[in-house]
């Protein structure tokens, strides 16, 4: 069974940085499309960043210039988050796909104190 496991969340002061990691297990197939979502309390889950098989990237407007998504050949993806703001607080989830099936991680909490 394919699983995604996030790590790297935590408590950071505004202006600080965090690097989230997402590692896939249970498959030898390279996952090429990755995305990071987040969900703040009382708000719907939103797409933060995604990277396509060709390397193209998309970002939520509010994180452009501060966040950077990347992936590794070892079936992992990363989200580098700089200049963090209190509004970046939330649970961050990574998502990939195997064929037509979406795969989600369990989430990692990011808390930015002002």
Backbone as a ProteinNet text record, in pm:
[ID]
protein_1_A
[PRIMARY]
XXXXXXXXXXXXXXXXXXXXXXXXXXXXXXXXXXXXXXXXXXXXXXXXXXXXXXXXXXXXXXXXXXXXXXXXXXXXXXXXXXXXXXXXXXXXXXXXXXXXXXXXXXXXXXXXXX
[TERTIARY]
85	0	88.6	60.7	140.8	101.2	200	175.2	265.2	214.2	292.1	304.2	423.5	447.2	516.1	450	507.6	589.1	683.8	761.5	813.6	862.9	924.9	841.4	718.2	635.7	682.7	622.7	659.3	615.2	670.4	639.8	756	724.4	828.8	777.8	867.4	828.5	806.2	724.1	701.2	834.5	849.2	974.7	1071	1042.4	1129.4	1102	1171.5	1162.2	1140	1076.2	1061	1072.9	1116.7	1121	1042.5	934.3	851.7	900	894.2	930.9	813.2	805.3	701.3	766.3	764.2	828.1	723.8	738.6	647.4	709.7	624.9	670	566.5	609.3	516.3	502.5	589.4	584	723.4	747.4	873	852	727.5	694.4	724.4	790.9	820.4	694.1	665.8	553.3	603.9	539.4	594.3	520.1	391.2	314	291.8	329.8	318.2	250.9	185.4	123.1	124.7	124.4	109.7	-18.2	-97.4	-218.8	-204.2	-288.9	-294.1	-439.1	-462.8	-595.3	-581.4	-632.5	-634.6	-763.6	-765.8	-886.9	-1007.2	-1116	-1239	-1240.8	-1136.5	-1128.2	-1114.6	-1152.9	-1137.7	-991	-962.4	-827.5	-799	-678.1	-642.4	-510	-500.4	-377.7	-272.5	-156.6	-47.9	52.3	90.9	190.6	181.3	217.4	223	333.8	383.1	487.7	446.4	460.2	417.4	536.3	504.1	607.4	717.5	681.8	781.7	859.6	826.3	897.1	827.2	716.6	644.1	584.9	574.1	521.4	410.1	319.8	212.8	213.9	179	173.4	48.5	-0.1	-102.4	-44.8	-125	-72.7	-6	-64.5	-14	120.9	166	294.8	400.6	362.8	459.4	576.4	696.6	816.6	865.7	784.3	824.3	838.8	754.2	755	812.3	873	927.4	905.7	843.2	819.5	925.3	968.4	1065	1038.9	1101.9	1086.9	1222.4	1233.2	1355.9	1324.8	1425.4	1405.9	1376.9	1400.9	1378.1	1234.8	1140.7	999.2	974.7	1020.5	997.2	973.3	906.4	882	906.7	930.9	965.7	891.5	872.8	818.6	904.2	984.2	1065.1	980.8	965.4	880	964.7	975.9	1053.2	961.9	1011.5	935.5	794.5	785.6	655.3	575.6	444.3	351	250.7	185	87.9	-23	-56.7	-162.9	-120.1	5.4	51.1	25.8	-23.4	-51.2	-157.3	-134.9	-231.5	-169.6	-250.3	-199.4	-166.7	-45.5	1.7	-0.2	-59	-72.1	-1.2	65.2	116.3	24.6	22.9	-60.3	15.7	-1.7	49.4	-56.4	-19.5	-115.7	-43.4	-113.5	-64.2	-172	-144.8	-249.4	-358.6	-481.3	-593.8	-627	-548.3	-579.6	-495.3	-564.1	-493.3	-447	-329.7	-273.1	-242.2	-288.4	-267.9	-184.2	-105	-36.1	-127.2	-76.2	-158.7	-154.7	-62.5	-54.4	50.6	103.5	197.9	160.9	162	117.3	228.4	190.9	280	213.2	282.2	228.7	327.7	280.6	365.6	317.8	405	368.7	409.1	321.7	349.2	414.5
-119.1	0	124.1	216.4	337.8	433.6	487	584.3	704.7	819.8	943.2	987.2	1023	1066.4	1202	1300.7	1435.2	1449.8	1540.2	1575.8	1718	1774.2	1905.8	2019.5	1990.9	2096.5	2133.2	2238.5	2281.2	2422	2477.3	2613.2	2703.6	2813.4	2905.5	3048.2	3139.8	3280.5	3338.9	3440.3	3509.3	3556	3538.9	3572.3	3456.4	3348.7	3232.5	3140.8	3027.2	2931.6	2790.2	2711.9	2568.7	2496.9	2373.2	2289.7	2162.6	2146.7	2027.4	1920.6	1797.1	1683.9	1588	1519.3	1419.2	1300.5	1186.6	1067.7	961.7	899.7	793.7	657.8	565.2	427.4	332.3	209.9	108.1	100.4	172.4	164.5	184.6	118	138.8	230.8	269.5	359.5	501.6	576.6	715.7	800.2	866.6	960.5	1093.7	1147.6	1265.7	1394.3	1387.1	1506.8	1511.9	1622.2	1639.6	1773	1778.5	1903.6	1912.6	2034.5	2064.4	2145.2	2103.5	2173.1	2213.5	2304	2336.5	2364.4	2345.7	2372.5	2441.6	2563.1	2638.6	2606.5	2623.7	2593.6	2669.7	2597.3	2660.1	2700.8	2664.9	2702.1	2578.1	2588.3	2473	2449.6	2327.8	2296.2	2371	2426.5	2501.8	2453.1	2464.2	2426	2533.9	2494.2	2588	2588.6	2470	2460.9	2323.7	2316.1	2187.4	2188.3	2068.8	2053.4	1939.5	1963.7	1867.8	1783	1682.5	1589.7	1659.1	1765.5	1836.7	1939.4	1952.9	2048	2181.3	2201.3	2327.9	2334	2455.4	2474.1	2578.5	2564	2660.9	2692.7	2817.3	2857.2	2939	2925.7	3014.3	3155.3	3251.8	3388.5	3437.1	3405.6	3460.1	3401.5	3294.2	3235.7	3252.8	3310.7	3330.4	3415.3	3369.1	3439.5	3401.1	3328.8	3287.2	3136.1	3061.1	2915.1	2858.1	2740.9	2674.8	2524.4	2465.5	2322.1	2255	2138.1	2061.1	1913.3	1830.7	1686.8	1620.8	1497.6	1420.7	1291.5	1233.5	1109.4	993.5	1014.5	907.8	906.4	955.4	956.1	1037.8	1161.7	1254.5	1393.7	1474.3	1612.6	1701.4	1828.4	1922.4	2053.1	2124.2	2259.5	2347.4	2431	2526.9	2650.2	2687.2	2799.8	2905.2	3021.2	3132.1	3248.5	3339.4	3460.6	3424.9	3329.9	3279	3386.1	3379.8	3473.4	3395.3	3465.9	3398.8	3333	3393.5	3336.4	3209.2	3171	3044.4	2927.6	2957.2	2852.5	2756.5	2628.5	2528	2390.4	2293.6	2158.5	2147.4	2106.5	2094	1947.4	1923.2	1788.8	1779.6	1670.1	1647.7	1549.4	1561.7	1477.5	1438.3	1313.6	1268.5	1177.3	1108.7	1020.6	900	788.5	666.8	623.6	644.9	625.7	728	681.8	772.6	790.6	731.3	735	839.6	934	1033.4	970	1012.2	964	1084.8	1081.1	1191.4	1145.9	1239.4	1215.4	1248.4	1226.2	1245.3	1389.3	1467.8	1608.1	1636	1757.6	1803.8	1946.8	1973.8	2103.8	2207.7	2322.5	2437.9	2550.9	2602.4	2712.5	2827.9	2943.3	3061.7	3161.9	3195.2	3288.8	3429.5	3523.9	3662.7	3739.5
0	0	0	-90.3	-99.9	10.8	78.5	184.9	166.4	207.3	210.1	355.2	395.1	532.7	530	591.2	598.9	727.6	722.2	840.7	822.8	932.8	925.2	979.6	1018.5	1074.5	1213.9	1266.7	1401.2	1429.8	1537.5	1580.4	1540.8	1475.3	1430.6	1445.9	1469.9	1479.2	1340.3	1334.4	1207.3	1150.3	1020.9	954.6	943.3	1013.5	1012.1	894.1	894.3	784.5	835.8	753	777	643.2	649	528.9	556.6	482.7	495.7	398.4	442.8	358.5	348.8	237.1	217	147.6	213.9	159.2	128.3	12.2	-29	0.4	40.3	60.5	2.3	-25.3	-72.4	-222.5	-295.1	-439.7	-497.9	-610.3	-680.6	-800.4	-821	-931.2	-888	-973.6	-939.8	-948.5	-840.4	-837.5	-889.8	-990.5	-1057	-1026.3	-1003	-970.9	-820.4	-761.4	-617.3	-589.1	-474.6	-433.2	-281.4	-234.8	-92.1	-73.9	22.9	61.8	208.1	250.5	392.6	432	561.4	615	749	755.2	880	954.1	1084.3	1161.6	1109.1	1085.2	1040.4	894.8	821.5	679.2	592.9	465.8	377.8	341.4	301.6	257.1	127.3	116	-3.7	-60.4	-191.3	-259.9	-239.9	-194.1	-168.9	-283.9	-328.5	-435.2	-499.3	-626	-692.8	-796.3	-824.2	-924.4	-1016.1	-1145.4	-1245.1	-1290.8	-1370.8	-1415.3	-1493.9	-1564.6	-1643.6	-1563.3	-1436.9	-1351.1	-1334.3	-1404.6	-1387.6	-1247.6	-1197.6	-1063.3	-1062.1	-968.3	-943	-793.9	-760.7	-620.9	-592.8	-472.1	-420.1	-420.9	-462	-474.8	-345.8	-232.8	-106	-64.3	-129.4	-91.7	-200.2	-313.1	-421.2	-373.3	-406.8	-366	-227.8	-152.7	-18.2	-6.8	-77.3	-71.7	-201.6	-189.6	-307.6	-295.4	-397.5	-398.3	-485.3	-443.1	-521.3	-496.3	-576.9	-558.2	-581.8	-530.6	-545.7	-620.1	-682.7	-755.6	-661.9	-534.5	-436.8	-387.1	-470.7	-432.6	-307	-314	-204.2	-261.2	-184.9	-223.6	-102.6	-131.7	-25.6	-46.9	63.4	56	145.7	82.6	156.6	180.5	305.9	342.9	413.2	353.2	409.4	441.6	521.9	558.2	602.5	691.8	734.2	806.3	785.6	847.2	931.4	1021.4	1107.9	1025.9	912.8	829.2	756.5	767.7	710.6	805.7	923.5	1021.7	970.6	992.8	952.2	947.5	911.3	887.3	739.4	711.6	573.6	531.9	415.5	361.9	226.8	203.9	69.7	-1.5	-131.8	-215.4	-340.2	-379.7	-507.1	-568.9	-674.6	-740.3	-797.7	-792.6	-854.9	-952.5	-1080.8	-1179.2	-1156.2	-1142.9	-1121.4	-973.7	-887.4	-744.2	-673.4	-607.3	-526.5	-396.1	-353	-227.5	-140.7	-16.9	76.3	194.3	245.2	370.5	487.3	607.5	726.8	776.3	724.3	761.6	867.8	863.5	965.2	1003.9	1133.2	1182.8	1170.1	1115.1	1109.8	1186.8	1285.7	1364.6	1361.4	1316.9	1307.5	1410.9	1503.9	1609.7	1569	1599.8	1560.1	1674
[MASK]
++++++++++++++++++++++++++++++++++++++++++++++++++++++++++++++++++++++++++++++++++++++++++++++++++++++++++++++++++

